[in-house]
């Protein structure tokens, strides 16, 4: 009986825990966030490099398209260009000889175990979002940005996207 009561209490507690992931932070500063990054480092998210986007059908997917070296997201069935500039570049030679495992996926959220959405990183919560890495003037402070990098510029309050050659800035 002494073992059953703590076990029941533990099961009740774990059933109500919501998933949150902090990268470079000791704890969550916002309960409406699934994934949050440190504000003290000058680094960003590197989006997946995609050579053939024809099989991608999930709206909201963000990629670095290696065919034209642009950061894009899928809205309905149309790819929206976030890079604008035509001068992007990326060395993808390290990945061209590799085969992606079809079941590769990291899911974060309250229904991560059952989510069937295709993608490498899938945030499964329906009531939480991701906070991008925050960097003051990334074009000045990120020393060697990688193609497909995306951050939030805290100084100018803009979305900043690097296509391998230049930064593009988007005001919400």
N, C-alpha and C positions, 0 to 999 in steps of 0.2 A: 504494500500500500504506500510505503514511503517513496518508492520509485515512481509509481503511477501518477501521483499528483504533480510532481515537478515536470514530468514528461508531458502531461496534458497542458500545463501552463506554458511550457516551451512551445508546443505545437500551436497553441492559440496565438502566441506572440509572433511566431514566424509567419503565420498566415496573413498577418496584417502589415508586415514589413514591405516597404516600397523600395525599388531599386534606384539608386543614384550612384553615379560614378564621378569622382573628382580626380583630375589629373594635375598633379603638382600643387594640390591644395589639401590641407588636413581635414577639412569638413565642408559640408554644403552650406552655402550662404543663401540659397533660395530653394524652397521646397518644390517649386514648379519646374525644376530642371532635372533632366535625365542624365546629361553629360555636361560637365563644366570644367574649364581649364584655369590654370594659374594666371594671375594678372601680373606676375613679377618677372616673367621670362619673355624674351623677344623671339618667340617661336610661334608657328602657326600650324594649321592642319594641312597635310598633304593629301589631296584627293586621289582616288585610284586612277592610275593611267589605264585608259581603255583604247584598244586598237580597233575593236569592232563593237559598236554600240547597238547593233540591230536587234539583239535579244533583250535589251533593257526596255521594260514597259511600265515600270512603277513611277508615277508622277512624284516629283520631289527629289529624284535621284540626282546627285551632283557628281560630275566626273571631270577628269582632264583628258580631253580627246586628243590622242596623239596623231590623228590624221591631219588635223589643221592647227594643233598646238593651242587649243582654247579650253578654258574652263566653261562648262555648260551645265545647265540643269534641265530636267525634263518636266515640262508643263503640259498636261494632257498627253498629246502624242507629238509635241513639237519641242525640239531642243532649243533652249534660249541661251544665247552667247553672252557670257559675262566678261570676256576678255576684250572684245572689240578690236584691239590691235592685231594686225596680221603677222607680226614679227616673232611670235612665240617659238620656242625651241625646247627640246628635251632629249637627253640621251637615254633611249630605252633599250639599248643593246643588252643590258644585264637581264632584262626580263623576256626578251624575244625567244629565247631557247627554253623557257620554262612553260610548264602546263599548269593552269590553275585547277585546283581541286574543286570539283563542282559543289561540294557541300561546305566549302569554307565560308564561315559566317560568325560574326560576333553580334549577339542580340542583347540589348540593354533595356530593361523595363519590367513592368509588373507581369507581363505575359510573354516574356522572352523564351520560356520553355516551349510554348505552343505556336509562336509566330511563324508563319510560312512565307513571309516576304523575302524575295531574293535580294541579296546584297551582301557586301562584305561587313559593313557596320550598319546595323538596323536598330533604331531607337523605337521601341514598341509601344511606349506609353501613348495614350490618346489625349492626355491632359498635361503633358510636360514637353519641354523643348530642349534644345541644345544651345548653350552659350558658346559662341566662338571664342578662340583665344583673343585676348585684348592686348593690343600693342600700340603704343604712342608712335605715330608717324612711322609705320613699318618700312616705307621706302627709304628711310634714313637709319633705322635702328635694327633691321634684320640684315645682318652682314652678308649672308650667302643664301638668299631664298631659293627654294626648289620650285621647279615648274609645278603648277597646280596648287600652290599654297593659297590659303584663304584665312584672313584674320579680320578683326574689327579694329579700325583705327580710332583710338580713344580721343586723340587730339582733335581730329577733324570730324569725328562722329560719322564715319563712312565704312562701308564694306570694302575691303581691299583684296584684290585678286591678282596673283602673279602668274603670267603665262609662260615663264621661262626666259623672257626678255624684258618686259616692262610691267609695271603695276597698273591696274585699272581700278578706279574708285567709283563706288555706287552710293548715292545718297538715298536713304529710305524715304 
